[in-house]
Amino acid sequence: MAIPRQRIRLPQGAWRSAIMSLIRGDLWEGSRIQQLEQAVAEYISVKDAVTVPSGRAGFRFLFDTLGIAPGGEVICSAFGYPIVPFVVKSMGYKLKFVDCEMDTLGMDPKLLSEACSNNTEVVIATHLYGVPCQIQNIADICTANNAKLIEDCAHCYGATAGSKKVGSFGDAGCFSFETSKVINTMGGGIVTLSNPEVGERLRKLAAEEPRNGFKWLARRLLKTSFEAAVTNPLLFNLGVYQMLRLASSGDGDNDRFASGYQGDEVSLKGKMGRYTNYQARLGLRQLQSIELRNKRRTANAERLIRQLDTKIPVQKPVSTDKDNYSNFMLVTILSNKPSELAAALLRRGIDSKHLYMRDCSRMFDGERVFPNAARAEREVLHLPAYPEMSDAEVDRVANAVAHAVAEIDA
């Protein structure tokens, strides 16, 4: 049986809950939103949390509420998802990049310290693939330069650095609840905040968004159901895997579907609107099992990394101290021949993901060269290690990688 690169799960009771919410009349508004916000704020240990229609919408709302003057300087990691610098640039701020480091793949604190100036208003630090960046060092640099710190925590719900949850180090943290993320409410996200006054301003701004309507609900249910179906091992092996093998035998770039098995768009299109009471209900159910699922995901990842560590470079946390916890949303390796390695793994029944994050400096700057970001874009490859995988399946992935690497080296 082939192993898909990721596993999307339809939230428990998603269809039934939608129907019952329609009958009760609490699909759009209700007490579940406040309950979810309170639960997340307590879990992350922050003063407030506000639900938003998407992670990228959260960034937009934040810049509208933090009081950053137009033209202010915002620093982002050169390696990351392009939507973050896109939002910064689209709102008229001066965008500045800092290169990543190759261990955590997060922003390099030393280079950040050199890049900060009297004009720096905001630093956006991204935690990639479930592994926290050197966030404490980055937070100290922001404090020293009187700059606001926003954490991009889209991949990292539940991860810790020095015993503190990511999303609690700076002024705000942005979490995504899209279908491939640790918490899946079929879209949406949440912003954690250290200042409740900023939280209230953001909450009012989010409440001004219009309802998306029943067509939106139907599309989200159908889209998530489709993603859950094609990443189910049975359907994946019956159809999707065969199509991937066929595609990999052709010419051209085989780096399909930037996020999962479908494309994504670097814009706010379809990502605005109002977060619903229905989605909050789905999120609250998942919070009940988040620790167990993260524990299993981490166990799978650590098992896989132990077997790969001497064979190929692997993304690693800053420290393996017990107070530092990575949830490993994706296990990330680096190969100087990622397309060849992906093809060799696919022949062995292991699907992988390439070109998820990008060297954003090439897209939005183009003047300076950031060598680590360029290398990361070229070499990063993601392997499956999701909670549903058994120990035997994890060992099979490790064995496939070892043989594929040996084959390519030979």
Secondary structure, 3 states (H helix, E strand, C coil): CCECCCCCCCCCCHHHHHHHHHHHCCCCCCHHHHHHHHHHHHHHCCCEEEEECCHHHHHHHHHHHCCCCCCCEEEEECEECCHHHHHHHHCCCEEEEECECCCCCCECHHHHHHHCCCCEEEEEEECECCECCCHHHHHHHHHHCCCEEEEECCCCCCCEECCEECCCCCCEEEEECCCCCCCCCCCCEEEEECCHHHHHHHHHHHHCCCCCHHHHHHHHHHHHHHHHHHCCHHHHHHHHHHHHHHHHCCCCCCCCCCECCECCCCCCCCCCCCCCHHHHHHHHHHHCCHHHHHHHHHHHHHHHHHHHCCCCCECCCCCCCCCCECCCCCEEEECCCHHHHHHHHHHCCECCEECCCEEHHHHHCCCCCCHHHHHHHHHEEEECCCCCCCHHHHHHHHHHHHHHHHHHHC
